């Protein structure tokens, strides 16, 4: 089972940017589904962005045009670039990698957006 470690969260003012990183303990192959989820206080975890088969990217409507998911195969790292942040983006952000029976999660990184 691959281990995931997220970083890059923090406190930012509305309109600002952050880049989250998720480093995997092993190689991330193009066949893996990699995604970022978030969970705000009192709410269910939701999918924010996902890459499938190394090609298709999908985003939740609320972040389209503001967030970008990418991956660096050489560094075994998945990124989430977040621009034009809003207070409603405040949440713990989790990285997830899935393939066949593997379903790996990181421990999350907190993003707080102040108004």
C-alpha positions as YAML, in Angstrom:
chain: A
units: angstrom
residues:
- id: 1
  name: UNK
  ca: [0.00, 0.00, 0.00]
- id: 2
  name: UNK
  ca: [1.44, 3.34, -1.03]
- id: 3
  name: UNK
  ca: [1.79, 5.97, 1.70]
- id: 4
  name: UNK
  ca: [0.72, 9.56, 0.99]
- id: 5
  name: UNK
  ca: [1.83, 12.77, 2.70]
- id: 6
  name: UNK
  ca: [0.14, 16.07, 1.95]
- id: 7
  name: UNK
  ca: [1.62, 19.52, 2.55]
- id: 8
  name: UNK
  ca: [1.12, 23.10, 1.53]
- id: 9
  name: UNK
  ca: [-1.94, 24.03, 3.54]
- id: 10
  name: UNK
  ca: [-2.16, 27.13, 5.65]
- id: 11
  name: UNK
  ca: [-3.93, 30.39, 6.28]
- id: 12
  name: UNK
  ca: [-4.55, 32.67, 3.31]
- id: 13
  name: UNK
  ca: [-6.73, 35.67, 2.61]
- id: 14
  name: UNK
  ca: [-9.61, 35.47, 0.19]
- id: 15
  name: UNK
  ca: [-8.36, 35.90, -3.36]
- id: 16
  name: UNK
  ca: [-5.01, 34.35, -2.56]
- id: 17
  name: UNK
  ca: [-3.38, 31.15, -3.78]
- id: 18
  name: UNK
  ca: [-1.93, 27.97, -2.36]
- id: 19
  name: UNK
  ca: [-0.36, 24.91, -3.90]
- id: 20
  name: UNK
  ca: [-0.91, 21.61, -2.17]
- id: 21
  name: UNK
  ca: [1.48, 18.72, -2.68]
- id: 22
  name: UNK
  ca: [0.97, 15.02, -2.14]
- id: 23
  name: UNK
  ca: [4.09, 12.87, -2.13]
- id: 24
  name: UNK
  ca: [3.68, 9.13, -2.59]
- id: 25
  name: UNK
  ca: [6.04, 6.54, -1.13]
- id: 26
  name: UNK
  ca: [6.07, 4.68, -4.43]
- id: 27
  name: UNK
  ca: [5.66, 5.32, -8.12]
- id: 28
  name: UNK
  ca: [2.44, 6.83, -9.40]
- id: 29
  name: UNK
  ca: [1.54, 5.19, -12.66]
- id: 30
  name: UNK
  ca: [-0.66, 6.70, -15.30]
- id: 31
  name: UNK
  ca: [-3.26, 3.99, -14.76]
- id: 32
  name: UNK
  ca: [-3.83, 5.17, -11.19]
- id: 33
  name: UNK
  ca: [-6.76, 7.41, -10.36]
- id: 34
  name: UNK
  ca: [-5.45, 10.30, -8.29]
- id: 35
  name: UNK
  ca: [-7.59, 12.89, -6.64]
- id: 36
  name: UNK
  ca: [-7.97, 15.59, -4.06]
- id: 37
  name: UNK
  ca: [-10.88, 15.61, -1.64]
- id: 38
  name: UNK
  ca: [-11.85, 18.05, 1.05]
- id: 39
  name: UNK
  ca: [-13.92, 18.02, 4.20]
- id: 40
  name: UNK
  ca: [-15.20, 21.19, 5.79]
- id: 41
  name: UNK
  ca: [-16.36, 21.26, 9.44]
- id: 42
  name: UNK
  ca: [-19.74, 19.60, 9.78]
- id: 43
  name: UNK
  ca: [-19.82, 18.53, 6.16]
- id: 44
  name: UNK
  ca: [-19.20, 15.34, 4.25]
- id: 45
  name: UNK
  ca: [-15.98, 14.75, 2.38]
- id: 46
  name: UNK
  ca: [-16.30, 15.79, -1.26]
- id: 47
  name: UNK
  ca: [-14.26, 15.19, -4.38]
- id: 48
  name: UNK
  ca: [-12.51, 18.36, -5.54]
- id: 49
  name: UNK
  ca: [-10.42, 17.21, -8.49]
- id: 50
  name: UNK
  ca: [-9.43, 13.91, -10.05]
- id: 51
  name: UNK
  ca: [-7.21, 12.56, -12.81]
- id: 52
  name: UNK
  ca: [-8.11, 9.23, -14.36]
- id: 53
  name: UNK
  ca: [-5.93, 7.16, -16.66]
- id: 54
  name: UNK
  ca: [-3.42, 9.99, -16.63]
- id: 55
  name: UNK
  ca: [-5.53, 11.92, -19.09]
- id: 56
  name: UNK
  ca: [-8.99, 12.92, -17.99]
- id: 57
  name: UNK
  ca: [-9.39, 15.58, -15.33]
- id: 58
  name: UNK
  ca: [-12.62, 16.45, -13.55]
- id: 59
  name: UNK
  ca: [-13.44, 19.13, -11.03]
- id: 60
  name: UNK
  ca: [-16.34, 19.88, -8.75]
- id: 61
  name: UNK
  ca: [-18.27, 22.82, -10.20]
- id: 62
  name: UNK
  ca: [-17.39, 25.13, -7.32]
- id: 63
  name: UNK
  ca: [-13.65, 25.07, -8.15]
- id: 64
  name: UNK
  ca: [-13.70, 24.96, -11.94]
- id: 65
  name: UNK
  ca: [-11.50, 27.67, -13.40]
- id: 66
  name: UNK
  ca: [-9.76, 28.24, -10.06]
- id: 67
  name: UNK
  ca: [-8.11, 24.91, -9.14]
- id: 68
  name: UNK
  ca: [-5.78, 22.75, -11.23]
- id: 69
  name: UNK
  ca: [-4.69, 19.20, -10.49]
- id: 70
  name: UNK
  ca: [-1.40, 17.95, -11.88]
- id: 71
  name: UNK
  ca: [1.09, 15.20, -11.32]
- id: 72
  name: UNK
  ca: [4.87, 14.85, -11.60]
- id: 73
  name: UNK
  ca: [5.76, 11.23, -12.31]
- id: 74
  name: UNK
  ca: [9.45, 11.77, -11.66]
- id: 75
  name: UNK
  ca: [8.76, 13.12, -8.18]
- id: 76
  name: UNK
  ca: [5.87, 10.76, -7.35]
- id: 77
  name: UNK
  ca: [3.90, 13.87, -6.50]
- id: 78
  name: UNK
  ca: [0.40, 15.15, -7.13]
- id: 79
  name: UNK
  ca: [-0.35, 18.86, -6.89]
- id: 80
  name: UNK
  ca: [-3.43, 20.98, -6.44]
- id: 81
  name: UNK
  ca: [-2.95, 24.59, -7.46]
- id: 82
  name: UNK
  ca: [-5.64, 26.70, -5.86]
- id: 83
  name: UNK
  ca: [-6.20, 30.27, -7.04]
- id: 84
  name: UNK
  ca: [-8.79, 32.90, -6.18]
- id: 85
  name: UNK
  ca: [-9.49, 31.18, -2.91]
- id: 86
  name: UNK
  ca: [-12.76, 31.81, -1.14]
- id: 87
  name: UNK
  ca: [-13.75, 31.38, 2.52]
- id: 88
  name: UNK
  ca: [-15.95, 28.45, 1.47]
- id: 89
  name: UNK
  ca: [-12.81, 26.62, 0.32]
- id: 90
  name: UNK
  ca: [-11.81, 26.27, 3.97]
- id: 91
  name: UNK
  ca: [-11.41, 22.56, 4.71]
- id: 92
  name: UNK
  ca: [-9.00, 19.74, 5.32]
- id: 93
  name: UNK
  ca: [-7.73, 18.57, 1.95]
- id: 94
  name: UNK
  ca: [-6.90, 14.91, 1.39]
- id: 95
  name: UNK
  ca: [-4.98, 13.19, -1.36]
- id: 96
  name: UNK
  ca: [-6.24, 9.84, -2.66]
- id: 97
  name: UNK
  ca: [-4.79, 7.25, -5.02]
- id: 98
  name: UNK
  ca: [-6.82, 4.29, -6.25]
- id: 99
  name: UNK
  ca: [-6.01, 1.35, -8.48]
- id: 100
  name: UNK
  ca: [-7.60, -2.08, -8.38]
- id: 101
  name: UNK
  ca: [-7.78, -3.02, -4.69]
- id: 102
  name: UNK
  ca: [-5.54, -0.16, -3.58]
- id: 103
  name: UNK
  ca: [-7.27, 2.85, -2.00]
- id: 104
  name: UNK
  ca: [-4.69, 5.04, -0.26]
- id: 105
  name: UNK
  ca: [-5.34, 8.25, 1.69]
- id: 106
  name: UNK
  ca: [-3.13, 10.83, 3.25]
- id: 107
  name: UNK
  ca: [-3.79, 12.39, 6.65]
- id: 108
  name: UNK
  ca: [-4.78, 15.71, 5.16]
- id: 109
  name: UNK
  ca: [-3.63, 19.31, 5.21]
- id: 110
  name: UNK
  ca: [-5.71, 22.19, 6.54]
- id: 111
  name: UNK
  ca: [-6.56, 25.14, 4.32]
- id: 112
  name: UNK
  ca: [-8.11, 28.18, 5.97]
- id: 113
  name: UNK
  ca: [-9.28, 31.10, 3.86]
- id: 114
  name: UNK
  ca: [-10.08, 34.30, 5.73]
- id: 115
  name: UNK
  ca: [-12.51, 36.90, 4.43]
...
